Amino acid sequence: MNVLSLFDGISCGRLALERAGLSIDNYYASEIDQNAIKCATMNNPDIIELGSVTDWKNWEIDWSSINLLIGGSPCQGFSIAGEQLNFNDERSKLFFVFVDILHHIQAVNPKVLFLLENVKMRNDYSDIITKFLGVYPVMIDSALVSAQRRTRLYWANWQILPPKDKKILFRDIINFNLHSYRPIQNWMMKYWGKTIKLDRLKTIKADKASCLTTRKTHPFQYYLSEDKKTFTLLSQAEAEILQTLPEGYTSMLKEGQAFYALGNGWTVDVIAHIFSCMGNRTPQQLELF
């Protein structure tokens, strides 16, 4: 299988394909974040990096050989947590580059499969994406296969069935040996050279962690000790586990770089499940623009 991954990040898609038992001949990746590329290529030295999606017309690849196109186009314009600029956001406009590349491949290989991921968004935003791609999205919460709540929309030209709930709780993944607890009275701390108020962080509930994000204002999550008198921050290793990545996958990055990359990444076991559904019938097609 020849795969083209747009907005590839740390190549969670590559790991998901392997986890789904699919054979990869060539994995082409388009990414511009140097930290993400460093992580992806150190874990997968055979990845063929192509550079920015905006230069796709200059890529020297055999378009007819691409069997699978995947990507999670930047979501900042759609996110309910953001300013909701939708397609007026320069980053979210890159969705249309995904569409252009998809149409280019379909012209020489009509049987190409595709998967697009994005955040939960307003219906009028998702309806536009649906119309351009010609298939309806499926909503899946990563909480079904991990200890993280992370609701995402997935558009694919095969039928996606919901994964079974593995009933993984956050307390199941905590490595208490990694942590030193701090008194809750110290509600302000310095981290990465910045002063952070505890109320600007996300509290991890008893069952699941909140969605990992890339927001600079409160990129961390914390949880309380059982007596609720001390707290500790989510560790990098635990964040990897929340995204169902192998521990140490982002170890070549500094902590801040790793959290940002993980927040941009996919929950691997969700994507692996979606890939395992490829043999299902094609979903109802829509009339394309």
Secondary structure, 3 states (H helix, E strand, C coil): CEEEEECCCCCHHHHHHHHCCCCCCEEEEECCCHHHHHHHHHHCCCCEECCCHHHHHHCCCCHHHCCEEEECCCCCCCCCCCCCCHHHCCCHHHHHHHHHHHHHHHHHCCCCEEEEEEECCCHHHHHHHHHHHCCCEEEEEHHHCCCECCEEEEEECCCCCCCCCCCCCHHHCCCHHHCCCEECCCCEEEECCEEEEHHHCEECCCCCECCCCCCCCCCCEEEECCCCCEEEECCHHHHHHHCCCCCCCCCCCCHHHHHHHHHHCCCHHHHHHHHHCCCCCCCCCCCCC
